[in-house]
Amino acid sequence: MRRLFLAAGGLMLVAVPAQAMSVAEFLAKVNALKAKGAMAMFSSDVGVLKQEIDGASTAYRGDLAAEVAAGKKPSSCPPPKGQAKISSNDLIAAFEKIPPAQRGMSVKVAFAAMMEQRFPCK
């Protein structure tokens, strides 16, 4: 019976959605990694940041598909997935352009805004 309780508790932990990371939190992690220099490669935060951007990218593509499916003009027109050559430096620079007072927005919102600016529909 004890095993079942622990397994059920574990499932509950997995089912709880993660809180969206803000741009301020993202940039703080980036700056902390930069301060570590070459040792940053061994930090778990590298994976956390990559996962955050992957999630924002997936959500962005999903939102675009939903706009098109609803018959609306898409908010931006990026190239197919994998062809939009955006480096981590490009992404960080775009986030750093956000005024500090507005960096409480989620990475997802900031990523979508960057893509809309970078790939407007013609």
CYANA upper distance limits for C-alpha pairs under 8 A (distance plus 0.5 A):
  1 MET  CA      5 PHE  CA      7.01
  2 ARG  CA      6 LEU  CA      6.88
  3 ARG  CA      7 ALA  CA      6.58
  4 LEU  CA      8 ALA  CA      6.53
  5 PHE  CA      9 GLY  CA      6.57
  6 LEU  CA     10 GLY  CA      6.62
  7 ALA  CA     11 LEU  CA      6.79
  8 ALA  CA     12 MET  CA      6.85
  9 GLY  CA     13 LEU  CA      6.97
 10 GLY  CA     14 VAL  CA      6.94
 11 LEU  CA     15 ALA  CA      6.68
 12 MET  CA     16 VAL  CA      7.02
 20 ALA  CA    106 SER  CA      6.52
 20 ALA  CA    107 VAL  CA      7.87
 20 ALA  CA    108 LYS  CA      8.43
 21 MET  CA     25 GLU  CA      6.77
 21 MET  CA     26 PHE  CA      7.14
 21 MET  CA     52 GLU  CA      7.93
 21 MET  CA    106 SER  CA      6.11
 21 MET  CA    107 VAL  CA      6.50
 22 SER  CA     26 PHE  CA      6.70
 22 SER  CA    103 ARG  CA      7.12
 22 SER  CA    104 GLY  CA      5.74
 22 SER  CA    105 MET  CA      5.86
 22 SER  CA    106 SER  CA      4.68
 22 SER  CA    107 VAL  CA      5.96
 23 VAL  CA     27 LEU  CA      6.56
 23 VAL  CA     95 PHE  CA      7.28
 23 VAL  CA    103 ARG  CA      5.49
 23 VAL  CA    104 GLY  CA      6.59
 23 VAL  CA    105 MET  CA      6.57
 23 VAL  CA    106 SER  CA      6.30
 23 VAL  CA    107 VAL  CA      5.72
 23 VAL  CA    110 ALA  CA      7.76
 24 ALA  CA     28 ALA  CA      6.60
 24 ALA  CA    100 PRO  CA      8.11
 24 ALA  CA    103 ARG  CA      5.49
 24 ALA  CA    104 GLY  CA      6.55
 25 GLU  CA     29 LYS  CA      6.78
 26 PHE  CA     30 VAL  CA      6.77
 26 PHE  CA     49 LEU  CA      7.49
 26 PHE  CA    107 VAL  CA      7.96
 27 LEU  CA     31 ASN  CA      6.56
 27 LEU  CA     92 ILE  CA      7.97
 27 LEU  CA     95 PHE  CA      8.14
 27 LEU  CA     96 GLU  CA      8.11
 28 ALA  CA     32 ALA  CA      6.64
 29 LYS  CA     33 LEU  CA      6.65
 29 LYS  CA     45 ASP  CA      7.43
 29 LYS  CA     49 LEU  CA      8.34
 30 VAL  CA     34 LYS  CA      6.70
 31 ASN  CA     35 ALA  CA      6.72
 32 ALA  CA     36 LYS  CA      7.09
 33 LEU  CA     37 GLY  CA      7.33
 33 LEU  CA     40 ALA  CA      5.62
 33 LEU  CA     43 SER  CA      8.19
 33 LEU  CA     45 ASP  CA      8.20
 33 LEU  CA     46 VAL  CA      8.32
 34 LYS  CA     40 ALA  CA      7.50
 36 LYS  CA     40 ALA  CA      5.67
 39 MET  CA     43 SER  CA      7.80
 40 ALA  CA     46 VAL  CA      7.94
 41 MET  CA     46 VAL  CA      7.52
 42 PHE  CA     46 VAL  CA      8.49
 43 SER  CA     47 GLY  CA      8.44
 44 SER  CA     48 VAL  CA      7.01
 45 ASP  CA     49 LEU  CA      6.52
 46 VAL  CA     50 LYS  CA      6.71
 47 GLY  CA     51 GLN  CA      6.45
 48 VAL  CA     52 GLU  CA      6.67
 49 LEU  CA     53 ILE  CA      6.82
 50 LYS  CA     54 ASP  CA      6.56
 51 GLN  CA     55 GLY  CA      6.55
 52 GLU  CA     56 ALA  CA      6.71
 52 GLU  CA    107 VAL  CA      7.91
 53 ILE  CA     57 SER  CA      6.50
 53 ILE  CA    107 VAL  CA      7.91
 53 ILE  CA    108 LYS  CA      8.24
 53 ILE  CA    111 PHE  CA      8.40
 54 ASP  CA     58 THR  CA      6.63
 55 GLY  CA     59 ALA  CA      6.59
 55 GLY  CA    108 LYS  CA      8.17
 56 ALA  CA     60 TYR  CA      6.48
 56 ALA  CA    107 VAL  CA      7.17
 56 ALA  CA    108 LYS  CA      4.95
 56 ALA  CA    109 VAL  CA      8.45
 56 ALA  CA    111 PHE  CA      6.98
 56 ALA  CA    112 ALA  CA      8.27
 57 SER  CA     61 ARG  CA      6.70
 57 SER  CA    108 LYS  CA      8.07
 57 SER  CA    111 PHE  CA      7.81
 57 SER  CA    112 ALA  CA      8.48
 58 THR  CA     62 GLY  CA      6.62
 59 ALA  CA     63 ASP  CA      6.57
 59 ALA  CA    108 LYS  CA      7.84
 60 TYR  CA     64 LEU  CA      6.79
 60 TYR  CA    108 LYS  CA      7.87
 60 TYR  CA    111 PHE  CA      8.25
 60 TYR  CA    112 ALA  CA      6.45
 61 ARG  CA     65 ALA  CA      6.74
 62 GLY  CA     66 ALA  CA      6.67
 63 ASP  CA     67 GLU  CA      6.72
 64 LEU  CA     68 VAL  CA      6.85
 64 LEU  CA     74 PRO  CA      6.30
 64 LEU  CA     75 SER  CA      7.52
 64 LEU  CA     76 SER  CA      8.17
 65 ALA  CA     69 ALA  CA      6.55
 66 ALA  CA     70 ALA  CA      6.56
 67 GLU  CA     71 GLY  CA      6.97
 67 GLU  CA     72 LYS  CA      5.66
 67 GLU  CA     73 LYS  CA      7.19
 67 GLU  CA     74 PRO  CA      6.15
 67 GLU  CA     75 SER  CA      8.42
 68 VAL  CA     72 LYS  CA      5.89
 68 VAL  CA     73 LYS  CA      6.93
 68 VAL  CA     74 PRO  CA      6.55
 74 PRO  CA    121 CYS  CA      8.12
 75 SER  CA    116 GLU  CA      6.83
 75 SER  CA    120 PRO  CA      7.94
 75 SER  CA    121 CYS  CA      7.92
 76 SER  CA    115 MET  CA      7.36
 76 SER  CA    116 GLU  CA      5.30
 76 SER  CA    117 GLN  CA      8.36
 76 SER  CA    119 PHE  CA      6.12
 76 SER  CA    120 PRO  CA      5.27
 76 SER  CA    121 CYS  CA      5.78
 77 CYS  CA    116 GLU  CA      8.17
 77 CYS  CA    119 PHE  CA      5.91
 77 CYS  CA    120 PRO  CA      6.20
 77 CYS  CA    121 CYS  CA      5.41
 78 PRO  CA     84 ALA  CA      7.29
 78 PRO  CA    115 MET  CA      7.80
 78 PRO  CA    119 PHE  CA      5.66
 78 PRO  CA    120 PRO  CA      8.16
 79 PRO  CA     83 GLN  CA      6.35
 79 PRO  CA     84 ALA  CA      6.19
 80 PRO  CA     84 ALA  CA      7.59
 86 ILE  CA     90 ASP  CA      6.47
 86 ILE  CA     91 LEU  CA      7.34
 87 SER  CA     91 LEU  CA      6.89
 88 SER  CA     92 ILE  CA      6.57
 89 ASN  CA     93 ALA  CA      6.48
 90 ASP  CA     94 ALA  CA      6.70
 91 LEU  CA     95 PHE  CA      6.79
 92 ILE  CA     96 GLU  CA      6.55
 93 ALA  CA     97 LYS  CA      6.83
 94 ALA  CA     98 ILE  CA      7.59
 94 ALA  CA    114 MET  CA      7.17
 95 PHE  CA    110 ALA  CA      7.52
 98 ILE  CA    102 GLN  CA      6.95
 98 ILE  CA    103 ARG  CA      6.88
 99 PRO  CA    103 ARG  CA      7.06
105 MET  CA    109 VAL  CA      7.01
105 MET  CA    110 ALA  CA      7.34
106 SER  CA    110 ALA  CA      6.84
107 VAL  CA    111 PHE  CA      6.33
108 LYS  CA    112 ALA  CA      6.74
109 VAL  CA    113 ALA  CA      6.74
110 ALA  CA    114 MET  CA      6.65
111 PHE  CA    115 MET  CA      6.75
112 ALA  CA    116 GLU  CA      6.62
113 ALA  CA    117 GLN  CA      6.74
114 MET  CA    118 ARG  CA      6.54
115 MET  CA    119 PHE  CA      6.19
115 MET  CA    120 PRO  CA      8.41
116 GLU  CA    120 PRO  CA      6.00
